[in-house]
Structure formats: C-alpha cells, structure tokens
Amino acid sequence: MNSFEVLQQDIKCHARRGRLRTAHGVIETPVFMPVGTRGSVKGCTPEQVADSGAQIILANTYHLLLRPGVEIVQALGGLHGMMGWNGPILTDSGGYQVFSLSTLNRIGDDGVEFASHIDGAKLYLDAKSSIQAQNRLGADIIMCFDECTPWPCPPQRVQKAVERTVRWASQCKAVHDNDKQLLFAIVQGGTDPALRTSCAAELAAMDFDGYAIGGLSVGEGHESMVQTVRQTAPLLPAGKARYLMGVGMPADIVQAVRAGVDMFDCVLPTRNGRNAYAFTGEGPIRVRNQGYQKDRGPIEAGCDCYACRHFGKGSIRHFFNVGEMMGPILLTIHNLRYYQRLMSEIRRQIEKRAFCDWADAFLAKHKNEEEHILTGEI
C-alpha cells in the first residue's frame, strides 16, 4: 500500500493536498518540518514545538553519528526516546554535509571521508553506512545518501554528482532493511534541466517511497531555484510525496507548493528567531529596532502563539539587548507558529480550490522580502 495519498489537486496549478502515513502518525501535507539537527529544535521544548502545530521534525545523521553516536541514541530509546518526540521524524542522510563541509571532506565514487568539524576525527560515510545508521536511529522517513553540489559548479562535476547520486540511491535501496521506515530518494542536477530530468527518471524507475529535490538554495538565486523546482516537481511520480530540501522563505514555499511540492524544511524560523528576526503576515520585522522600545503590541496582531499572547515587542527587544535567553526563545516560538499557520492556510486554500489566486496575492504582497540571515547549517 502506498504511504502517500493525494486528496485534492488544484485545478489551476500543480498544488495538491495530501496525506502521508508513517509509523508514528499521519502527516497532512503540504507540511513544514522544523529542524532539530542534533536531536533538538533549538530554543524550544518538544511540547512547544508540538504546540506550534508541527507534525514532523527533521534530525541529521552526520551530526548524530559524531555525537552522541548511534549506539547511545539506541540506548536512549532511539531518536523518539532521546528527543522526547512521539510524532514522525525524518533524518537527512549526511549528504548535505558533502556540500556544507566541503573543506573537511574528500569525495570518492564510493563515499565521502569527513574530518569531524568538532575534533578532526575521521568519519567515512557511504550509501551502506548512511542507511544502516538511519535504520538504527529509527526515524520514520530516511533519506538516500547523495551528493549536493555548490553554486556555481562546473557542468562536469554536476554530471558526476548526478551519476553518484543515482548509483548511491540504488545501493541505499538494496541495503535498507527496516520496513517501518519510508525511504526517499533525492534528485540532484544543479540548475541543468537535462540533468534534473535524467536523474528524476532513473530514480523514479527504482520506486522509492518518496522523492526529494535537493541541491537548491545553495546560492543559485531565487528565480533559478523557482524555475528548477517548477521543472523538476512534475517529473516525480504523482502518487509519491515530494520534498523540497532546505527551503526556505515563505514566498519560496508558496511558489514550490504551486509547483506540486508537499514537504519542506529549513532552519530559517529558528535561526532567524535567535537573531531577533520575526516573520509576520505583513512581512518580516527586526525586533531590535529602536522604534519598538516602548511597544506593548504583540509581534504580530492576531497571532495565537505564546509569545504574542503574553509579551509585547518592547519586552522582547529588551530581552535581546541584555542577552536574556527569553528573547530568542520567544521569537523562535513565534516563528515556528508563523510557519505552521502558513502551512495550515495553504492546506485550507487548496481544499477550497482557491490556492492559486490566494498564492498570487501572497506573492505580490511578499515579493520584496529578502533573506537577511544565512540559511545554511553545517
């Protein structure tokens, strides 16, 4: 039985409302996943993450291999037990670190040797070891090992990365032996339409549980990213979940949903929250702005998050200025809730068969927003 079901398709675009079944619960899509790289969403308890409306959390295999190690995670009850999270969890394969830690690794046709960013200790990852580690960590959705290329990148290197990604995906499927976990493949190819097409076709033929679009939001620019997503998403099997990795800004998410993407993750709501940057329906604001010094109003009028119900912008600004943890915690809570309210509204608009018109209005309103804080995370 297929784990993913398309419940409704917008008649004017590719946006779709779906449902993804996992061992730890059903996920309503389109969905945004907060990032808990090392097993914790920074600045929030699991209860606060759940209160935001989050249905699923992402954790990272590379970081968990380094600390605390797979054996310790298993001893602590697997990822769900260690994280105190009873809902679905997705683990990245460690493939993104091939890109983000490029100065600390050596890539070969069979895998990647890393020098730990913590102490320089050697760590080798390939398709087999990545999947075996993820099988033991116990996430509900696990990712194939892949190679994410930087931007710009010579065409020959992008081609080589696609060949490795396809070969490693086949190896990942062969070694995967936990039938409680869904295995997703990752489509690479930079911004080259031909490479994206060939990579998607080869991976689709292997019949994975879901498919991700990787290798974007690495410097190629908004328009190239959107164009690549529009070109790639329809190439993926219609009856499988589609996941755009590491994206992103609210407008990027809306654009990708319109192209037919179902799942998203990004560090933006938490990282930007820790840097006094709040997302609102009227656009982003910098809470450190002196104009908020005596402002008793909430971060966002009408927001039902804990921060907006109990604190004004002036109080939160003060917490940031004096180095109190309360400031980053409150803005993280708000940003996570903003993203979940956005996803809930996206699902509602698709159900109403009104998403495309709503998306046009949303994008017109938010077209000038810029990403002021870097999105990458090692």
C-alpha positions in Angstrom: 0.0 0.0 0.0 1.3 3.4 -0.9 2.1 5.6 2.1 1.1 8.8 0.4 -2.4 9.8 -0.9 -3.3 12.9 -2.9 -6.6 14.1 -1.5 -7.1 17.1 -3.8 -5.4 18.8 -6.7 -5.8 22.5 -7.5 -7.4 22.9 -10.9 -5.3 26.0 -11.9 -1.9 24.8 -10.9 0.0 21.7 -9.5 -0.7 22.5 -5.8 -2.0 19.4 -4.0 -3.4 18.5 -0.7 -2.2 15.1 0.6 -1.7 12.7 3.5 1.5 10.8 4.3 1.2 7.8 6.6 4.2 6.9 8.8 4.9 4.5 11.7 4.4 7.4 14.2 1.4 9.1 12.7 -0.3 10.7 9.7 1.1 13.9 8.2 -1.2 16.3 6.5 0.5 18.0 3.5 1.8 20.4 2.4 3.9 20.4 5.6 6.8 22.3 7.1 9.3 20.4 9.2 11.2 22.3 12.0 14.9 21.4 12.0 16.3 19.6 15.1 19.8 18.9 13.7 21.3 17.3 16.8 18.1 15.9 18.2 16.6 19.2 19.5 14.9 22.1 17.9 17.0 25.0 19.3 15.2 27.1 21.9 12.1 25.0 22.3 10.9 22.0 24.2 9.2 19.3 22.2 5.9 20.4 23.8 6.4 23.9 22.5 7.2 22.5 19.0 4.1 20.5 19.1 2.0 23.5 20.2 3.2 25.4 17.2 1.4 22.9 15.0 4.4 21.0 13.8 3.7 17.4 12.7 7.2 16.2 12.0 10.8 17.1 12.9 14.0 16.7 11.0 17.3 15.5 12.5 20.7 14.9 10.9 22.5 11.6 10.6 26.0 13.2 10.3 25.8 15.2 13.5 24.2 12.3 15.4 26.9 9.9 14.3 29.5 12.3 15.8 27.6 13.0 19.0 26.3 11.1 20.8 26.7 8.2 18.3 24.2 5.6 17.1 24.7 3.2 20.0 23.9 5.8 22.6 20.9 7.0 20.7 19.6 3.4 20.6 20.3 3.1 24.4 18.3 6.2 25.0 15.2 4.7 23.2 16.1 5.6 19.6 15.5 9.1 18.2 12.0 9.3 19.5 13.0 8.5 23.0 16.1 10.7 23.1 14.2 13.6 21.5 11.1 13.2 23.6 9.0 13.4 20.4 6.3 10.9 19.8 5.4 12.1 16.3 7.1 11.4 12.9 10.8 12.2 12.5 12.8 12.5 9.2 16.6 12.1 9.1 18.8 13.6 6.4 21.4 11.2 5.2 24.5 13.3 5.8 24.7 14.1 2.1 24.2 17.8 2.6 27.4 17.9 4.6 29.2 16.8 1.4 28.4 20.3 0.3 28.4 22.3 3.5 31.6 20.8 4.9 33.4 20.6 1.5 36.7 21.9 3.1 36.6 19.0 5.5 35.8 16.1 3.2 37.2 14.0 0.4 34.6 12.7 -2.1 35.1 9.4 -3.9 32.9 7.3 -6.2 32.1 5.0 -3.3 31.5 7.6 -0.5 32.8 10.5 1.5 35.6 10.8 4.1 35.0 13.6 6.6 37.3 15.2 9.1 35.0 15.9 12.0 34.3 19.7 12.4 34.5 19.1 16.2 37.9 17.4 16.6 39.2 16.4 13.2 38.5 12.7 13.7 37.9 10.7 10.5 34.4 9.7 9.6 33.5 7.7 6.5 30.0 7.8 5.0 28.7 5.9 2.0 25.3 4.6 0.9 25.5 1.5 3.1 26.8 3.1 6.3 24.3 6.0 6.0 21.3 3.8 5.6 22.4 1.4 8.3 22.9 4.3 10.7 19.5 5.7 9.8 17.9 2.2 10.2 19.3 2.1 13.8 18.4 5.7 14.7 14.8 4.8 14.0 13.4 7.8 12.1 10.1 7.3 10.3 11.4 8.8 7.0 15.1 8.3 6.0 16.9 9.8 3.0 19.2 8.2 0.4 22.9 9.3 0.5 23.5 11.8 -2.3 26.0 14.5 -3.4 24.9 18.1 -3.3 27.0 20.3 -5.5 27.8 24.0 -4.8 26.9 27.0 -6.9 28.4 27.8 -9.3 29.7 24.4 -10.3 31.4 23.1 -13.5 29.0 21.1 -15.6 31.3 18.0 -15.5 31.2 18.0 -11.7 27.4 18.3 -11.6 27.1 15.4 -14.1 29.5 13.3 -11.9 27.4 14.2 -8.8 24.2 13.0 -10.5 25.8 9.7 -11.5 27.0 9.2 -7.9 23.6 10.1 -6.5 21.8 7.6 -8.7 24.3 4.9 -8.0 24.2 5.5 -4.3 20.4 5.6 -4.3 20.3 2.1 -5.8 22.8 0.9 -3.1 20.7 2.6 -0.4 17.5 0.7 -1.5 19.4 -2.6 -1.6 20.7 -2.3 2.0 17.6 -0.7 3.6 16.0 -3.3 5.8 13.6 -1.6 8.2 10.1 -1.9 6.8 8.8 0.6 9.4 10.8 3.4 7.7 10.0 5.2 4.4 13.0 5.7 2.1 13.1 8.8 0.0 15.5 9.3 -3.0 17.0 12.8 -3.8 17.0 14.3 -7.2 20.2 16.3 -8.0 21.4 18.1 -11.1 22.0 21.7 -10.2 20.0 24.1 -12.4 20.5 21.9 -15.5 17.1 20.8 -16.8 18.5 17.9 -18.7 20.4 16.5 -15.7 17.4 17.0 -13.4 15.2 15.2 -15.9 17.6 12.2 -16.3 18.2 12.0 -12.5 14.4 12.1 -11.8 13.7 9.4 -14.4 16.3 7.0 -13.1 15.2 7.4 -9.5 11.5 7.1 -10.3 12.2 3.8 -12.0 13.6 2.5 -8.7 10.2 3.1 -7.0 11.1 4.8 -3.7 8.5 5.7 -1.0 9.0 9.4 -1.8 11.2 11.8 -3.7 13.1 14.9 -2.7 14.5 17.8 -4.7 18.0 18.6 -3.4 20.8 20.9 -4.2 18.9 24.1 -4.2 19.1 27.3 -2.0 22.9 27.0 -2.2 23.5 30.3 -4.0 21.8 29.9 -7.3 19.3 32.8 -6.6 15.5 32.8 -6.2 14.5 32.8 -9.8 16.8 29.9 -10.8 15.6 28.0 -7.7 11.9 28.5 -8.6 12.4 27.6 -12.2 14.3 24.4 -11.3 11.5 23.4 -8.9 8.8 24.1 -11.5 10.7 21.9 -14.0 11.6 19.1 -11.6 8.5 18.6 -9.4 6.2 17.4 -12.3 8.8 14.8 -13.3 8.4 13.0 -9.9 5.8 10.2 -9.5 2.4 11.8 -8.9 1.5 9.2 -6.3 4.5 9.8 -4.1 5.4 12.6 -1.6 7.6 15.3 -3.0 10.0 17.1 -0.6 12.0 20.3 -1.4 15.0 20.2 0.9 16.3 23.2 2.8 13.7 25.8 1.5 13.0 28.3 2.8 11.5 31.7 2.8 7.6 31.9 2.9 7.4 33.1 -0.7 9.7 30.2 -1.8 7.4 27.7 -0.1 4.3 29.2 -1.7 6.0 29.0 -5.1 7.0 25.4 -4.6 3.5 24.3 -3.4 2.2 25.8 -6.6 4.7 23.6 -8.5 3.4 20.5 -6.7 5.8 20.1 -3.7 4.4 18.6 -0.5 7.2 18.8 2.1 9.6 21.4 3.3 12.3 22.0 6.0 14.6 24.9 6.8 16.5 26.4 9.8 15.1 29.9 9.0 12.3 30.2 11.6 14.6 29.0 14.4 17.9 30.6 13.3 16.3 33.9 12.5 14.3 33.9 15.7 17.6 33.6 17.6 18.8 36.7 15.7 15.8 38.9 16.6 14.2 38.5 13.2 10.4 37.7 13.2 8.2 36.6 10.4 4.7 38.1 10.2 1.8 38.2 7.8 2.8 41.8 7.0 6.4 41.0 6.3 9.5 40.4 8.5 10.5 42.7 11.3 13.7 43.3 13.2 12.7 43.3 16.9 16.0 45.1 17.9 14.7 48.2 16.1 14.7 51.1 18.5 11.2 52.0 17.3 9.9 49.1 19.3 11.5 50.2 22.6 8.1 51.1 24.3 5.9 49.0 22.0 3.5 46.9 24.1 1.9 45.3 21.0 2.4 41.7 20.0 4.9 40.6 17.4 2.0 40.0 15.1 -1.6 41.1 15.6 -3.9 38.1 15.6 -1.1 35.5 16.2 -2.1 32.9 18.8 1.4 31.9 19.8 2.6 32.1 23.4 4.9 35.0 22.7 2.2 37.1 21.1 -0.3 36.3 23.8 2.0 37.3 26.7 4.6 39.7 25.5 5.0 42.9 23.6 7.7 43.8 21.1 9.3 46.2 23.6 9.7 43.5 26.2 11.2 41.1 23.7 13.5 43.7 22.4 14.8 44.3 26.0 15.5 40.6 26.5 17.6 40.6 23.3 19.5 43.7 24.3 20.5 42.4 27.7 21.3 38.9 26.5 18.5 37.1 28.2 17.6 33.7 26.7 13.9 34.7 26.8 14.2 36.8 23.7 15.5 34.1 21.3 13.1 31.6 22.8 10.0 33.8 22.3 10.9 34.7 18.8 11.6 31.1 17.9 8.2 30.1 19.3 6.5 32.8 17.3 8.4 32.0 14.0 7.6 28.3 14.3 4.0 29.1 14.8 4.0 31.6 11.9 5.3 28.8 9.6 2.7 26.3 10.8 -0.1 28.9 10.4 1.1 29.5 6.9 1.0 25.8 6.0 -2.4 25.4 7.6 -3.7 28.3 5.4 -2.1 26.7 2.3 -3.9 23.5 3.0 -7.1 25.3 3.6 -6.8 27.2 0.3 -6.2 24.1 -1.6 -9.2 22.4 0.0 -11.3 25.5 -1.0 -9.9 25.2 -4.6 -8.7 28.8 -4.2 -5.0 28.3 -3.7 -3.7 29.7 -7.0 -5.5 33.1 -6.6 -4.5 33.2 -3.0 -0.9 32.4 -3.9 -0.8 35.2 -6.5 -2.0 37.7 -3.8 0.5 36.4 -1.2 3.5 36.6 -3.6 2.6 40.1 -4.7 2.5 41.2 -1.1 5.8 39.5 -0.2 7.7 39.9 -3.4 10.3 42.3 -1.9 11.2 40.3 1.1 14.8 39.4 1.3 16.6 36.7 3.3 18.8 38.6 5.7 20.1 35.7 7.6 22.0 32.8 6.0 20.0 29.6 5.8 22.9 27.1 5.6 23.7 24.9 8.6 26.7 22.5 8.9 
